[in-house]
Amino acid sequence: MASRAYNLPNLLTYGRIVAVPLIVLCFFLEGELQSTDFARWTALGLFILASVTDFLDGYLARIWNQTSNIGRMLDPIADKLLISVCLLLMAADTEKTIAGWSLWAAIIILCREILVSGLREYLAELKVSVPVTRIAKWKTTVQMVALAFLLAGPAGDKILPYTTQIGITLLWIAAILTIYTGYDYFRAGLKHMVD
């Protein structure tokens, strides 16, 4: 049991969880939220590393036959922590990277993540498994790419014009995929929720 908890795929997942507060720390200089170019590039580097571990941990667990209950539990939690914290940071940063109508895209994504987590927990008590669909994996990928552009934000705009706008556009695409996949999960789970 202990050896499975400390296999490489699980260590990558733990690393993704540790990356979350480190990304937040990048934006907190002298006790207040600031989004300097250095903070954004550092946060982006950490985010890309964490995103790569999201692909690698599951892939390695499958090919090395090192899947574990703790890995199955922590992998989606690590994803949700990473995405949620980055969305909140981008809405709260001094540049207001996500603001106005774009906040709705972030709210849709956050609400879906919470609702689907609750549904999965309920269905797990009933011993019903809801597998992750291919489109849900695409949704996560689009979210990660959108957040990478948004983390770069104004610092990225200096190198690649419209970096922030590309991020906002991808965020809306992710929100649409989020609604679709959320509906998919609820439709699959609805028959188990109705007595």
C-alpha positions in Angstrom: 0.0 0.0 0.0 2.7 2.5 1.0 4.8 1.7 -2.1 1.8 2.4 -4.3 1.2 5.7 -2.5 4.8 6.8 -3.4 5.1 5.5 -7.0 6.1 8.0 -9.6 2.6 8.7 -11.0 1.4 9.6 -7.5 4.5 11.7 -6.8 3.7 13.7 -10.0 0.1 14.2 -8.7 1.5 15.4 -5.3 3.8 17.7 -7.2 0.8 19.2 -9.0 -0.9 19.9 -5.7 2.2 21.5 -4.2 2.5 23.7 -7.4 -0.9 25.4 -6.5 0.3 27.4 -3.5 3.6 28.2 -5.3 1.7 29.7 -8.2 -0.3 31.8 -5.7 2.9 32.9 -4.0 4.2 34.2 -7.3 1.5 36.9 -7.2 1.9 37.9 -3.6 4.8 40.2 -3.2 5.2 42.2 0.0 1.9 40.9 1.3 -0.4 42.1 -1.5 -1.6 40.7 -4.8 0.5 42.0 -7.6 1.0 40.8 -11.2 4.5 41.9 -12.3 5.9 40.4 -15.4 8.3 38.3 -13.4 5.4 36.9 -11.3 3.4 36.0 -14.4 6.3 34.3 -16.1 7.2 32.3 -13.0 3.6 31.3 -12.4 3.3 30.3 -16.0 6.4 28.1 -15.8 5.0 26.4 -12.7 1.6 26.0 -14.3 3.1 24.4 -17.4 5.1 22.0 -15.3 2.0 21.1 -13.3 -0.1 20.7 -16.5 2.5 18.3 -18.0 2.3 16.2 -14.8 -1.5 16.0 -15.4 -0.8 14.1 -18.6 2.2 12.1 -17.4 0.7 10.8 -14.1 -2.2 9.0 -15.7 -0.2 7.8 -18.7 2.6 6.4 -16.6 0.2 4.8 -14.1 -1.5 2.9 -17.0 1.6 1.8 -19.0 3.5 0.8 -15.8 0.4 -0.8 -14.3 0.8 1.5 -11.2 -2.8 2.7 -10.8 -3.9 3.1 -7.2 -6.9 4.3 -5.2 -5.1 7.3 -3.9 -4.1 8.3 -7.4 -7.6 7.9 -8.7 -8.8 10.1 -5.9 -6.1 12.8 -5.9 -5.8 13.2 -9.7 -9.1 15.0 -10.3 -8.7 16.9 -7.0 -5.3 18.2 -8.2 -6.8 19.3 -11.5 -9.7 21.1 -9.9 -7.3 22.8 -7.4 -5.0 24.0 -10.1 -7.8 25.3 -12.4 -9.9 26.9 -9.7 -7.0 28.7 -8.0 -5.7 30.0 -11.3 -9.2 31.2 -12.3 -9.6 33.0 -9.0 -6.1 34.6 -9.2 -6.8 35.9 -12.7 -10.1 37.4 -11.6 -8.5 39.0 -8.5 -5.1 40.2 -9.9 -4.4 43.9 -10.3 -4.6 43.6 -14.1 -8.1 42.1 -13.8 -7.2 39.6 -16.5 -10.6 37.9 -16.2 -13.2 40.7 -15.8 -16.6 41.8 -17.0 -18.5 39.2 -19.0 -15.5 36.8 -19.0 -16.2 36.3 -15.3 -19.2 34.3 -16.4 -17.0 31.8 -18.2 -14.9 31.3 -15.0 -18.1 31.0 -12.9 -19.5 28.3 -15.3 -16.2 26.4 -15.0 -16.1 26.6 -11.2 -19.7 25.7 -10.7 -19.4 22.7 -13.0 -16.3 21.4 -11.2 -18.1 21.6 -7.9 -21.4 20.1 -9.1 -19.6 17.2 -10.9 -17.5 16.5 -7.8 -20.6 16.3 -5.7 -22.3 14.0 -8.3 -19.3 11.7 -8.4 -19.2 11.5 -4.6 -22.9 10.7 -4.5 -22.6 8.0 -7.2 -19.5 6.5 -5.6 -21.6 5.8 -2.5 -24.0 3.9 -4.8 -21.0 2.0 -6.3 -21.6 3.7 -9.7 -18.6 4.7 -11.7 -18.8 7.6 -14.1 -15.8 7.3 -16.5 -14.1 10.4 -17.8 -15.1 10.9 -21.4 -12.8 11.9 -24.3 -14.5 15.3 -24.6 -14.0 15.9 -20.8 -10.3 15.4 -21.4 -10.4 17.9 -24.3 -12.3 20.3 -22.0 -9.5 20.0 -19.4 -6.8 20.6 -22.1 -8.6 23.7 -23.4 -8.9 25.0 -19.8 -5.2 24.5 -19.2 -4.2 26.2 -22.5 -6.6 29.1 -21.8 -5.1 29.5 -18.3 -1.6 29.4 -19.6 -2.4 32.4 -21.9 -4.2 34.2 -19.1 -1.3 33.7 -16.7 1.1 35.2 -19.2 -1.6 38.0 -19.7 -0.1 41.5 -20.0 3.4 40.2 -19.8 2.7 37.9 -22.8 1.0 40.7 -24.7 4.4 42.5 -24.9 5.8 39.5 -26.7 2.8 38.0 -28.5 0.0 40.6 -29.1 -3.5 39.5 -28.1 -2.2 36.9 -25.6 -4.8 37.9 -23.1 -7.6 37.9 -25.8 -6.6 34.5 -27.0 -6.8 33.3 -23.4 -10.3 34.8 -22.9 -11.5 33.2 -26.2 -10.2 29.8 -25.1 -11.8 30.3 -21.7 -15.2 30.8 -23.3 -14.6 27.7 -25.5 -13.7 25.8 -22.3 -16.9 27.1 -20.6 -19.0 25.8 -23.5 -17.3 22.4 -23.3 -17.8 22.5 -19.6 -21.5 22.9 -19.9 -21.7 20.1 -22.5 -19.6 17.7 -20.4 -21.4 18.7 -17.2 -24.7 17.9 -18.9 -23.3 14.6 -20.0 -22.3 13.6 -16.4 -25.7 14.7 -15.0 -27.6 12.7 -17.7 -25.5 9.6 -16.9 -26.1 10.1 -13.2 -29.7 11.1 -13.3 -31.1 7.6 -13.6 -29.3 6.7 -10.4 -30.5 9.8 -8.5 -34.2 9.2 -9.1 -35.6 6.6 -6.8 
